[in-house]
Amino acid sequence: MTRPKHFTKILTLGILLIVLCAAASIVFGSRPSTMQEVLDGLFRPEADSYGAHVVRQRVSRTVFGFFCGAALGVSGALMQSVTRNPLADPGILGVNTGAALFVVSGIAFLNISTAGEYIGLALLGSSITAIVVFGISFLGRGSTPIKLVLAGAATGVALSSLVTAILLPRSYVMETFRFWQVGSVGAGDWQAVAIFLPFLLVGIGTAVAMAPALNALALGDEAAQGLGARTGLIRLVSAAAGVLLCGVTTALAGPIGFVGLLATHVVRLLLGPDIRYLIPMSALAGAVVLTVSDVCGRLIGRPGELEVGIITAFIGAPLLIALAKNMKVRSL
Amino acid sequence: MNQYSKTVTVIKKVRSMRKRRGYLAAGILAALVLALCCAMLMLGSTIYPVKDVIRALLGEQVQGASFAVGTIRLPRMLAGLLAGLAFGIGGAVFQTMLRNPLANPNVIGITAGSSAAAVFCIVILHAGRSVVTLAAIAAGLAAALFIYLLSFRGKSFSIGRMIIVGIAIQAVCHSVILYMMLIARVSDIPAALRWLEGSLNGVQMADLRLLSIAVLVLAPAAIFMSRHLAMLELGDQAAASLGVHIDRTRIVLIVSAVILVAVATSVTGPIAAVAFLSGPIAKRLVGGGMSAILPAGLVGASLVLTADLIGQFAFPVRYPVGIITGIIGAPYLIYLLIRLNRRGEL
């Protein structure tokens, strides 16, 4: 197993960044905290000041943000590997809109309210959408990046008109939904973290286990089969893990786009295409991207906050444009 | 020699047959649009007979009908008609020029630009109707220009790149809209929502001025240019060797299509799916004998008017027209994706 160049340096840098992000996320907010408040909140459980409570809440929010970012990063890496398409991302592929449609239907018709119900419906919605979008792009002769993106965007447009059709006559659902609809980690408490953890472990564990097989897949289907890989099974398991990760994130935090795209492209730029490294490092990068966006959103949006899903769209869209610019015309 | 002239006769015959079929289809479409317009004027909480409607339109005072038809139903009908024409023609021009039936102002962020600007004006600036309209038009044009400029790499223009850039721009506009819906006062939400799905409710005659000018000027321009469009479809080099000024044609067509779509969006909001449904349907109906731009406009108008009638009368809740077209459009969109992909044309 040859390590990519500078792997240790980059890993150290990544961990350093994570620590910095955590610190920034705990200290900065719509209301800046003093050192005393931070120390109280972190180390003196008996401290009962307002500031200490704020800090404690930020701690759980930060952990939740890390989880979301890691899940989205790995999910992006998996989807890009499965489709062999550098533009795949749960947001761009319309998978988030599928989850949204099911959650809205749940709020409107089934009166759902618990996190478990949200997760179940969001997972169902994102899996069905993923199957449809992947299915559409695999039906023809090979799938090009543009095909998959267009299939995703078109499916997204179709699904969002259904979402509006359900919402419009029900203003009470609109009230709940307009807050869920913008991806935010603001609601991340320890309970959400605890719900998230098992899904995250299963998803990332599967991804890491599949990485060598995905490397074989990256050589092309024939070559992979020649190496003895069962391409269909690899695709199925990896795509399932990817959908699981982004579905749970969408259920708990709402749709947050572009994190997967941003994380994987940064990692690939630094470390090259080896998926065994790409997956864990995308988790790290995703966590950094999401937390930085979250902190920025809190600082820019004072006295309120800008939701993280909005910030990631603003950072991610230029990246998508840059990627489109650098692609060869032939491959589009 | 005899063999040759025979072939020519056969070709001429087939051509004239295809042309006749095209004109027939266009004629039927026009009749359908006319019938729908009449239905829009007649139907409502009270149903007026044709005679009363005509008298009311001619300015005679008819008990009840004068107000209902002249003030409520006529602007609504005209808005649906004009917006349908604009969306249909604009969408068909996009599809033909980008050589991809999925590439339309809805998918590539132009209407999203208009909507974002309109929602901004309503929610943040609490602006009046005319400001909102102008902002929507300006933002639609700006979005289109931005997307066009960004899809160059050096001097080479790629349609694939344009689509991806458009999707990125749309994502940004969409998140802006979501944020503004989040911070909006509850009382502003209905007005803002209108910009997200498209509706003919509450349109007044004064709102239609700009739209009718745009349709009257730009629709004929687009139809006139559609001869060149057919050649552009063969590919840039082929078109150039047939004597088409590629850049000029492309700019004129794109600008007219964008203005049509942006102005229509500024009156009715983005009526989902009409822009991309009309082109393929029209093509299917008229066959290859004539340009499908004008028929696409007629199909657009009939779609909008039919959907509005369904939205008004078919359900216990009154749905705005955009929801109905969106729901009609969604399965068709998926079908289109699958079919295109099967043929490897996506």
Interface residues (C-beta under 8 A of the other chain):
Chain A: L87 G91 I92 V132 I136 S137 L139 G140 R141 T144 I146 K147 V149 L150 A151 A153 A154 T155 V157 A158 L159 S161 L162 T164 A165 L168 P169 M174 R178 F179 Q181 V182 G257 F258 G304 L306 E307 G309 I310 A313 F314 G316 A317 P318 L320 I321 L323 A324 K325 N326 M327 V329 L332
Chain B: N100 L102 A103 N106 V107 L150 S151 R153 S156 S158 I159 G160 R161 I163 I164 V165 I167 A168 I169 Q170 A171 V172 H174 S175 V176 L178 Y179 M181 L182 I183 I189 L193 L196 E197 A272 A273 V317 Y319 P320 G322 I323 G326 I327 G329 A330 P331 L333 I334 L337 I338 L340 N341 R342 R343 G344 L346
